[in-house]
Amino acid sequence: MKLRQGNVKEAELLYFKALALDPDYESLLLNIAGLYAYKKDFKQAKTYLNRILKQHPNNTQAKQALQQIKQYM
């Protein structure tokens, strides 16, 4: 919600608070990857997408997102 409102810093802060509570939460990791892609930090986005795929190799959303950001790297 914060990201949609344009408050990137607050969104990032909330994401990382949630990550501290559950570092393997798949949807959260996807959202963090999306945040980094939004910020055009594709290297960090790739890191989180690979983290998802390491734990969940069949995650189609992560695979698709990884393919999409590769064009920007």
BELJO-V794240 format. One record per residue. PHI is phi in radians with two decimals (NA if undefined). D_FIRST is the distance of its C-alpha to the first C-alpha in Angstrom with 2 decimals. Layout:
# BELJO-V794240
[[PHI,D_FIRST] [PHI,D_FIRST]]
This chain:
# BELJO-V794240
[[NA,0.00] [-1.09,3.79] [-1.15,5.41] [-1.08,5.13] [-1.40,6.31] [1.55,8.78] [-1.68,8.74] [-1.14,9.96] [-1.08,12.16] [-1.20,9.98] [-1.06,7.70] [-1.07,11.22] [-1.06,12.63] [-1.16,10.48] [-1.04,11.15] [-1.34,14.75] [-1.15,15.13] [-1.14,14.25] [-1.09,16.58] [-1.13,19.27] [-1.37,19.22] [-2.57,19.46] [-1.21,20.38] [-1.97,21.12] [-1.22,18.05] [-0.99,18.08] [-1.12,14.58] [-1.13,13.23] [-1.09,15.85] [-1.11,14.85] [-1.13,11.27] [-1.15,13.06] [-1.05,15.55] [-1.10,13.11] [-1.06,11.81] [-1.16,15.52] [-1.12,16.41] [-1.05,14.00] [-1.41,15.84] [1.12,19.03] [-1.76,20.07] [-1.21,21.42] [-1.12,23.69] [-1.19,21.01] [-1.02,19.09] [-1.08,22.48] [-1.03,23.07] [-1.24,20.11] [-1.15,21.00] [-1.15,24.58] [-1.09,23.69] [-1.11,22.17] [-1.17,25.24] [-1.16,27.60] [-1.53,26.51] [-2.34,25.73] [-1.08,27.97] [-1.74,27.35] [-1.24,23.58] [-1.20,23.58] [-1.10,19.98] [-1.14,20.78] [-1.09,24.12] [-1.13,22.83] [-1.11,20.25] [-1.10,23.12] [-1.10,25.38] [-1.17,23.02] [-1.36,22.61] [-1.02,26.35] [-1.22,27.17] [-1.73,25.54] [-1.77,27.37]]
